[in-house]
């Protein structure tokens, strides 16, 4: 059975998720993008890469029973839109590209997106509404909290814990922690593009550079 999926958002990543869903469908994954949801009245009624852009109310009316994936990069906005879509009766769906390598020892929350080229090893826990972009690697015993964003090319070594709503920029790397002392990136923290994290990052702090340090 093919599941209709609405994409909440109409920006660049939303278009990438629509393409991702095409790839999932072509591989027999049973998911099919039917439209974009956008809260801007100016965007509603237009089309984007061949799919209609509609309001949340119109989407639930036109495609009853459809699932929803939020495709917005900002973790705080994504959390709000997931709440709104759930309140409107849309079930969150998880979208995983067929070219993702993963073990069977994973926990993945609803509404998560995992893009092509990503490798997830073993004993990994991923929360709700997480976005893992192209070509990321995630080592053993990593924990990603709800609404975490990993930009393209992020590399997380083993025993790393990333708090809810944290954002890790393109090409950033995080060295490994240990079983007794995981390397912690706090909730709402931001790791700049290309940074190398070698020590814990406090909640809400932005770090940049190699090795990563708090932004002046």
N, C-alpha and C positions, 0 to 999 in steps of 0.2 A: 504494500500500500504506500502511495506517495503522499507525503505530508506537505501541505502548502505552508510556506514560511514568509512572514512579513519582516522586512528589515527596517528597524527603527533608526532613522538617520538617512541623510541623503548627500553626504559629503564623499570625500575620496575613499575613506575606508569602507563606507557603506557600498560603494560600487565594487570594491575589491571583494567584499563578502558576497555580493550577488554573483560575481564570477566564481568564487569558491563554491557556492551552492550549485552552479552549473556543473562544476567538476565532480561534486558529490553525486549529483543526479546521473551523470554520464557513467559513473563507476557503480551504479546500482544502489546508491546509498539511501534512496527513498525520500529525499528532500528536494523541494522545488520552490524557488523564489517567485512570488506573485506580485510584489510591489514594495515600494518604500513608504514609510510613514515619516512625515515632516510636520512640525507644529507651525511652520510659517505658512500663512494663507497665500503668500505670493508663490510658493513652490507647489502648493496643492493644485491638482488639475493638470500638471505638466507631466512629461515623461522623462525618464532618465535611463539611458542605455536600453531603451525599449520597454521599460517597466513603468507603470503609473506611480505617481507620487500622490498620496492621499493623506487625509487626517487620520488620527487614531480612531475616531468614531466611525469614519467611513470604512476604514480597513476591517474593523470587527464586523461591520454590517455586510460587506461584500464577500468576505471569506470567513464565515463562521467556522469555528474549530481550528483555524490556522494557528500555527505556532509563531513565536516572535523571537528575533535575536536583535539585540541592541548593538549597533555598529558605530559607536562614538568613542573617540580616543580618550577624552577626559574622564577619569574614573568617577568624579563626583557627579557629573552629568549623566554618565551611564547608570549609576545607581538610582538616580531619580527617575530616569526613563524606564528602567526595569520595574520600579514600583508602580509607575503609571500604567504600563502595559499589563502588568499582572492585575491591577485593580479593574482594568477594562475587560478582563476575562481572557487575555491571551497568555497561553502557557509558554514559558521560556524554553527554547530549544538550544541544544549544544550542536555546534557545527565544527566538524573536524575534516580537514582536507585528506583525500585518500593517499596523498604522498607524505603523510606523517608517520614516522617510525616510533613505536611505543610498545612497552611491555604490557603484560596483563595485570601488573601490580600497580594500578593507578586508581585514584578517586578523582572524579571530575564533576564539578557542580554544574547545575543547569545554566544555560545562557552563555556558556564559555565558547570562545572561538579560537581554534588552533589552525594556523595557516601552513601552507606548503613548506616542506623542507625542514620542519622542526623534528627534533629527536628528543623523546622523553624516555629515560631509562627505567628505574625501578623504585617502587615504594615512594611514590610522589602523590601529594594531596593538593588538589586545585579547587579553589572555592567557586562561588557563583559569579557569573558575569566577568570572568577573566578574559583578557585578550592576549594571545600569544602570536605575535606577528611572524613574518617569514624568516626561516632559517635560524631559529633559536635552538640552543641545546640546554637541556635541563637534566642535571645529574641526580644521583640517588638521594632519597630522603629529603627532597626539597618540599617545602610547604609554601603555597601561594594563597594569600588571603583573598577574600571577596573583592572583585572589581580591580584587581591588579592589572597593570598594562605592561607588557614587554614589547618594546619596539623591535623592528627588524634586527636580526643578528645579535641578540643578547645571549650571553653564555653564563649560566649559573652552575657552579660546581656543587658537589655534594654537601649535604647538611647545611643548607641555606634556608632561612625562613623570611618571607617577605610579607609585611603587614598589609592589612586591607587598604585599598586605594592608593598604594604606592605606584610610582611610574618610573620605569627603567628605560633610559633612552637608547637610541640606535647604537649598536656596536659596543655597548658596555659589557664589562666582565665582572664577575663576583667570585672571589676565591672561596675555597671550601672551609666550612666549619668542621666540627667534630660531633660525634654522637652525644657527648655530654655538654657541648657548648656550640650549638649551631650559630653560624654567622647571621645576625639579625639586621634586617632592614625594616625600620619602623613604619607604622601605618602613616600613609600620606606623605612619605618621603619621596624625593625626586633624585634620581641618579642621572647625571648629564650624559649626553652622547659621548661614547668613546672612553668613558671613565673606567678605572679599575678599582673596585671596592676591595679593600684588604682588612677592614675592621668594621665594627657595627656602625650603623647609621641611625641616629635617633629619630623618633617620629617627627614628621613634618619638616625635616631638614633637607636642604638641597646640597648635594655634593657633586664636585666636578674634578676632572684631572686624573693624573696617574702619579702616585696613588691618589684616590679620591679624597678630597678634603671639603669641608663646608665652604660654600661660595662666600667670598668676602662681601 
